[in-house]
Amino acid sequence: MKFFVDTADVAEIKELAATGLVDGVTTNPSLVAKTGRDFFEVLREICDIVDGPISAEVAATDYDTMLAEGRALSKLADHIAVKVPLTPDGLKACKALTSEGIMVNVTLCFSAAQAILAAKAGASFVSPFVGRIDDVGSDGMALIADIVEIYAGYLDFETEILVASVRHPMHVVDAAKMGADIVTIPPGVLRAMFNHPLTDKGLAAFLADWKKTGQSILDR
Ligand code: E4P
């Protein structure tokens, strides 16, 4: 299972990438707006930090402009994945960009039917938004289970399932149980995954006992 980080905050990405656990990054217009920085400058910096796919979203909604924007973004680096919305024009742009060898992440997926269309359009990634589905009183992870089941039946579907809109560590655990390919995780959720009170308690006890031995591992 691959971990992407869901942020446009370069300092956060640098810190989390240093753990060796980060396989890619996803951004969206809201995350970029939050930084208050120039989009291309931010993307260049992220591409220098992380080798894996870096999602960069188009801002247009019509096919021709999406295509032009996608091409412009992809020129930044080979590992840019152009993010397009799951609309008829977005999927048309997905097909065209994919045929040019550009990775495409189809975003704003909220149904299994939409995920089938993304795979048919040759997307490298489809992003179902589990948290936003939960937010409206439905079951986001049930959608992931459906997509995993459907894609498993078609070997010609090469689209990876990128679980997005993650809100807590259990979304990651459930995605892993279901066999989703990737989860894009907000920095706070990734940090929360490290934590367990018994780890802290156990470590404190081991350290206290080790101190009693008066030994040093390095002093040999
Ligand atoms: C990532 O690709 C998505 O844009 C992101 O996960 C959406 O998350 P949100 O629902 O918390 O905004």
Residues whose N, C-alpha, C, O or C-beta is under 5 A from the ligand:
A	BS01	E4P	D6 T26 T27 N28 S127 G131 R132 A164 S165 V166
